[in-house]
């Protein structure tokens, strides 16, 4: 069966991670969380005391980083230079710092090659913010997943509570709106749907409904039908 390279872009809290993992599982494809790569860079910059505005420092750091996903019983875990860091990159602080470092051309250039190598064999679902526009403009199938701000903030607030990383709901919503602005207004690879992306709004759709729509699009792409 023909192997596809699938991209799923969208803002924070739209459900990309849940949907991307589920779609990859249904297709028996690899799932690549590209946002985790930028969080990994943000984490390493924080540990080393490198400012998100220090392009020279970031460039030198990225040259020495070996970021890779290693699968275990809990799923694909991010390792940096042989150290597993998945448990350190999901805080609100890392979310904002990742948004800042992802706007730096030196970081995007460093991770572009990493991501394209991961997609060389296809049979993969890439989750991110510029997968279908910049990293894989010729991807076989592109989706853009969104939801209204309040819905996304509720989801993120619930996720943080489950991880016992408590934060006031209004602060979560404010941080998310600020990140939306940062991601969509940056000069380097702004967050936007690819012209040929299939738009899906998860505000009122369940995960299963979204997955079924995606699987239908996959089937049509593989068979070359539009029925």
N, C-alpha and C positions, 0 to 999 in steps of 0.2 A: 504494500500500500504506500502511496506517495506520502513522504514526510513533509510536514509544513513547519515554517517558522512563524510563530504567532506572537503578536505584541498586544499588551493591554496597558494603556496609559490612563492617567486621570489624577485628580487631586487627592490629598490625604483624606482618609475616612470614607471614600466612595465604595470600599469593599474589594479593592483590587487584589489584596493578598488572599482573602478567602476564595474569591472567584478564580484567581489564577491557579492556586493550588488544586482546587477541585477540578478545573478543566484539564490541567496537566495529568491528574490522577485518572480521569475518565479516558484520556487519550493514551495513557502510558507514556507521556512525554516528560522531559526534564522541566522542572520549574526553576526559573532564575529570578530572584528578588534583587533587581539592580539597585533599588533604594538602599539595600543593606550595604552595598559596596560604598556608596557615598557616606553612609553612617559610619562605616569602618574607617574611612579617611578622616571624618570629623572626630571620631574617637581617638585615633592616633595623633591628630593635631592637638587635641586637648591634652592628652597625656604628655606630649612633648613641649607644650607651651607655645605652639605655633598659632599665630592669629589667622583667622579666615581671610584677612586682607593681605597676608604676607605671601605673595605669589612665589618669590624665590624660595622661601622656606617650604611651602607646599610642594613645589616642583621637586626639590631635592628629596623631601620625604617620600613622595610618590615613587621616585626612582628606586628607592630601597624597600618598597612594600611588596609583599607577596600575599595578595588577597585571593582566597579560594574558598569554594563551598565544599565541605566534606559531609557526606550523608551518614547518619547514624540512626538509631531506633527512633529518635525524636524528629527526624527529618534532616534537611540540609542545614548545616551549621556553618557560620562564617568564621574562618580562621585568618589571622593576620600574622605573617611570619611564624607560622606553626602554633600560634596560641589561639584557642577558641575564645571569641569575643562577643558571641551572640547575646549574652546576658547583659552586656553593658551598653548596647546601642539603641535601646528603645525608649529612653527617657525623653520627656519634653525638651530638655536641654539639648540632647543629641539631635532631636528632630529639627530644631531651629538652626543648630550649627551645621547640620547636613544641608539644609536649604541654602545657607550662606556659602559653604565651600563648593556646592554644586554649581554656583554661579561663576566660579573662577575658571577661565579657559584652560589653565594649566592642569587643573584637576580633571576636567572633562576630557581633555586630550589623553591624559594618562589612562583613564578608565575606558575610553572608547575602544582601544585595542583589546583590553581584557574582555569586554562584553562581546565583541565581534568574534573572538576566538571561541568563546563559550557557545556561540550560535552557529559555528561553521558546519556542524553536522546536522543542523535543523532538528526536527522532532523535539521542539522546545517551546515553552511559553515564557516570554520575557515580560516581567512587570516593571513599570517605571513611569517616567514623566515625559521622556522624549524618545522612547523606543521606536515608535512608528514614524517620527519626523526626522530624527537625526541619526540614531544608531543603526536602525534597520529600515531605511526608506523604501527598500524593495522587499520588505517582509511579505510573506504569502497572504497573511490575513491580519488585519489591524482592528482593534477595538478601542473605544474611548469610553471609560466608565465614569459616571459622575453621579452626584446627588446634591440636594440643597444643603446649605451650610449648617442649618440647625440639625438636620438628620445626621450629617457627618460628625458634628460635634458631640451629639448624644452617643454615637457609636464609639468615638475615641474616649470619651469620659468613662463609659462603661468598661472599655478595654483597660484603661489605666487603673480603675478600681479593682478589677480582677487581678491585676498584677500588684495590688497594694501600693501603687504609686499615686497617691491621692492628690488631686488638683481641683480647685473650684471650677464648676461647669462654665461659668462666664469667662474665666481665664482660658480654659480649653478652647472655647469658641473664638475668643479674641486672638489667641495664638494661631489658630487654624486660619482665620481670616488674614492675618499678617503673613502667614506662609503662602497662602493662595496668591496674595499680592506680590510677594517676592518671586515666586515661581513663574507667574504669568507675565511679569513686567521685566524680567532680567533680559539683557541683550543676548546672552549666550544660551541658546536652546531653550526658549521660553516654553512654558506649559501651554500646549494647544493641541486640538485634535488634528491628526493628519487629514489631508483632503479626502483620502479614500478610506478613512476609518469608519466603522460601524458604530454609531452612537447608542449608548445604553444608559438610561437613567435608573439608578437603583433605589430612588426615594421610595417608590411604591412597588418595587418588584422584589420577590424573594430571590435568594441565591439560586434555588433550583430553577426558577423561571429564567434567570439570566443565563445559567449554564445551558439550558435547553435551547435558547436562542443562539448561543454561541456554537453549540454542537450542530445545529441546523446549518449555520453558515459554514462550518468546517466541512460538513457532508457535501454541501453544494460546491465548495471549492475543490474538493478531492474528485468529485464526479464530473465537475464541469457543467452542472445543471443549475437552472434558476427556478425550478419548480418546487 
